[in-house]
Amino acid sequence: MENKREAVIKIENLVKKFGLRTVLDGINLEIYKGETFVIVGGSGCGKSTLLRHMIGSIKADSGKVSLLGRNISELSEDEMDKVRKKIGMSFQGSALFDSMSVGENVSLPLVEHTRLEQSVIDIVIKMKLELVGLRGFESLMPSELSGGMKKRVGLARAIAMDPEIVFYDEPTAGLDPIVTGVIDKLVIDLSKKLSITSVVVTHDMGSVFRIADRIAMLYEGKMVEVGTKEEIRTSKNPLVQQFITGDPDGPIKFFQQKDDYLEQLTK
Amino acid sequence: MNIVEKTGKSIISVTRHVKDVLGLFFDTLYWIIVGPFKKKFPKSRGIFEQMVFTGVKSVIIVFFVAFFTGIVIAMQSAYQLSKLGGTIYVAAMVSVSVARELGPVLTALVVAGRVGAAITAELGSMKVSEQIEALETMALNPIRFLVVPRFLALLIMLPCLTIFSDIVGIAGGFLVGIYNLDLNPYRYIDVSFNFLVWKDVWTGIIKSISFAIIISMIGCYMGLNTKGGAEGVGKSTTLSVVTSFILIILFDCVLTGIFYFSNM
């Protein structure tokens, strides 16, 4: 059934190397319109790099990335900008512009890309900030906000242009449980009510099972498992099970071999 | 790694940097020329803010540097010229050397230290905190949005500051001339402007325009290529100021050579 749905992101055989290290090793992936797709994996497994390929800020060594039906490695800057106007990205460190107030940050894409009157833009900003629970904070500067508030402003900015796809890089990392719940609910609302496609990169497993329609697990640059919440939860794959339970012992090695340790200590 | 390998590697890396800085420069020119037709020229408010920061707020430091340099030149040349009995030529010495050389170069060095460093530190922080990437994802070109206003502000304000420092430097020399050397003020001014020809002034302005390009391009390039957190920002800021200083002196030498040998 799922195959009949429209794929808004399609990745074929994506390979990326940084120097000698292969970060992404033959990724194949399809993300459908309106779903919330979560990419999980340990730190340094390449999930942020994968996300950056999807938004076109990193070019692949080989393979193909299609976004909204366009192969982004073949697009000119102008055409890429047209695609970029249809996507929004919420950054891990919020990436708000320090020299601009909260309101200016959220309104920037609207001011630059639309011909709306300032009064209309002001209304849109209020609506977007209301969605993240920060109405009335327009005139504050980013330096006056807490980390969680910055992240929510970053999210409001990402959805300012009413994008078709929103990318979230660790949206709930470092936030308290209530704010995490608010952001989770927002992600669900956006996808259910406005049928926005969401692509979330995270390792917060609690939030993963709340928001995800489908989950993909990345390990050492490879896609080890893709499936619905239930499929992942009941997966037989030991890598997936270890990641869900957070067991320090398992196929995913955290510590190096013990004999090496003695050798390196005494070297 | 042997010495040949090391030299080869550093030559390759310098060539790459030169190529990238020139690339940035041509991209900047592209956005200045093409921007207005695509309705994508930076907002005048952004340029104006940068002009205030670059120009108006540099006035005090440029004033002090130029004023004291004028005094020093007057005293140093009086020491030499008094032996020849021609103290009145202090006036000519000050006006010509300030307009041709010291005004443009010292102003550029001061501005490189103040504005160039600030540009690199700001863009560098934006780079390491993903703000540059955020601009790109919003389909806002960082060159158009960040580099062009800083480039234009320096291109307009540095020549203005240079003319200002020429005037202040000559005024500094004037004070030494009339109070210390007891020269007739009218005579002093007369001699100053008799020896100062238009060429002295406009070669100074051409120098300051090329210094403005150096400071803005090096400052933006180092900022946009910052890597590695707060430490990286510190490193590229230092590198930006050092590179600007060296290039300013180098271009000063080259341009002076061109003006000297072409007899313009």
Chai-1 contact restraints between the chains, C-beta under 6 A:
chainA,res_idxA,chainB,res_idxB,connection_type,confidence,min_distance_angstrom,max_distance_angstrom,comment,restraint_id
A,I55,B,T137,contact,1.0,0.0,6.0,A-B,restraint_1
A,S57,B,E133,contact,1.0,0.0,6.0,A-B,restraint_2
A,S57,B,E136,contact,1.0,0.0,6.0,A-B,restraint_3
A,D81,B,A139,contact,1.0,0.0,6.0,A-B,restraint_4
A,R84,B,A139,contact,1.0,0.0,6.0,A-B,restraint_5
A,K85,B,A139,contact,1.0,0.0,6.0,A-B,restraint_6
A,M89,B,T137,contact,1.0,0.0,6.0,A-B,restraint_7
A,F91,B,E130,contact,1.0,0.0,6.0,A-B,restraint_8
A,F91,B,A134,contact,1.0,0.0,6.0,A-B,restraint_9
A,G93,B,S129,contact,1.0,0.0,6.0,A-B,restraint_10
A,G93,B,E130,contact,1.0,0.0,6.0,A-B,restraint_11
A,A95,B,E130,contact,1.0,0.0,6.0,A-B,restraint_12
A,A95,B,Q131,contact,1.0,0.0,6.0,A-B,restraint_13
A,A95,B,A134,contact,1.0,0.0,6.0,A-B,restraint_14
A,F97,B,Q131,contact,1.0,0.0,6.0,A-B,restraint_15
A,P109,B,M138,contact,1.0,0.0,6.0,A-B,restraint_16
A,E112,B,L140,contact,1.0,0.0,6.0,A-B,restraint_17
